[in-house]
Amino acid sequence: MEFKDYYKTLGVERTATADEIKKAYRKLARTYHPDVSKEANAEARFKEIGEAYEVLQDTEKRAAYDQLGNRWREGQEFTPPPEWGAGFEFTSDGASEAAAKDYSDFFSTLFGNFSHRGASTRIHGEDHHAKIFITLDDAFHGGTHTITLRSPQVDAQGRMVLRERSLNVQLPKGIRESQHIRLAGQGAPGIKGTTPGDLYLEIHFHPHPLYQVQGRDLSLSLPIAPWEAALGATVKAPTPTGVVEVKVPPGSQSGRKLRLKGRGIPGEPAGDLYLVLAVVLPTAETEEAQQIYRTMARELAFNPRHSLGV
C-alpha cells in the first residue's frame, strides 16, 4: 500500500487553516472536474483531490492523519502503526461511507472504520468513540485505569488544536479484545436541556511477548528438548498466573498442542491456554556433542523426508 500525501495533493502546507484547505480544494476541483477538464487524467486527479479533501476538511480525520508525522513521502510503501488511532476521541460521523468506495486502499485502511460510528437516533448529545490499548495482565485482573484521550478542535484562528482529557475507567476482570465499555454521559454535551452523549471505548490488547490471544483463549510456543519429545517428560511452563508443570507425552512432535483448561482469560467460562510444542535441537559445537549426533545417525533408522517419498 502506498502512502498518500494529502497536503501535497491539495498543494497546501501542513499548517493550513480550514479556509485555506477549502479554497485550494475548490480551485483544483474546478480545474480537474471531468465534465469541464481537458486533462487526460482529469477523472483520476479529481478523485485524488476529493479523497484528500475528505480527510483534511474533517478535523478528526485530519488530526489522526497528522499523527503519522511528516516522515512519509507520496508513493512510499506504507503500513499503519499497530496502535493506529488509539487514544483519539471521535464523534459520530459516517460521512465518508458512500464516497469511500471510490477512494484508495490507503484511505480505506486508515478511515474505513469511521463509518461504523453511525449517528445515534436518541435525543441527546452526540456519542463519542475511542480505541484504547491495555495489557493482557489488565484483562486478567481488571481494576481502575486512568486513560488520556485527545480530540481535535478548531481554534479562533481556524487552526486545529488537540484537547486532552483524562478519565478513570473501570476495566472488568476478563475483558476481551474488541469489547466495548460505555461511559454514560462522557460524550458531547446535550443541547437545550437534553442529556449528554456517551463515550464508547473499544478495547485492544498490546502485543504480548509470550502469548497470542484469540477470544478468551491463549497460545504459547513451548520449547522442548528432543529427548523430552521422544521419551516424554514433565516440564515447567509459564502461564499468566504462574508457572505450572505439564506432562509432555512420549513421541511428541513440534506443533502438538497441550490444552490447559481454564488457564486463559477469566470469564464464564474461562478461556484455555494452548501450549504448542516446539522441539529445539542442541547445537553440535563440541566434539562430544558431534559424536552423539553421529551415533544417532548411525543407530537410528530415521528419514525425516519419508513422507515426501525421498
Secondary structure, DSSP 8 states (H G I E B T S, - for coil): -B---HHHHHT--TT--HHHHHHHHHHHHHHH-TTT---TTHHHHHHHHHHHHHHHTSHHHHHHHHTT-S---TT-B----TTTTBTBEEE---TTTTGGGGS-HHHHHHHGGGGGS----SSSS--EEEEEEE-HHHHHH-EEEEEEEEEEEE-TTS-EEEEEEEEEEEE-TT--TT-EEEETT-SS--STT-----EEEEEEE---SSEEEETTEEEEEEEE-HHHHHH-EEEEE--TT--EEEEE-TT--TT-EEEETT-SS-SSS---EEEEEEE------SHHHHHHHHHHHHH----TTGGGT-
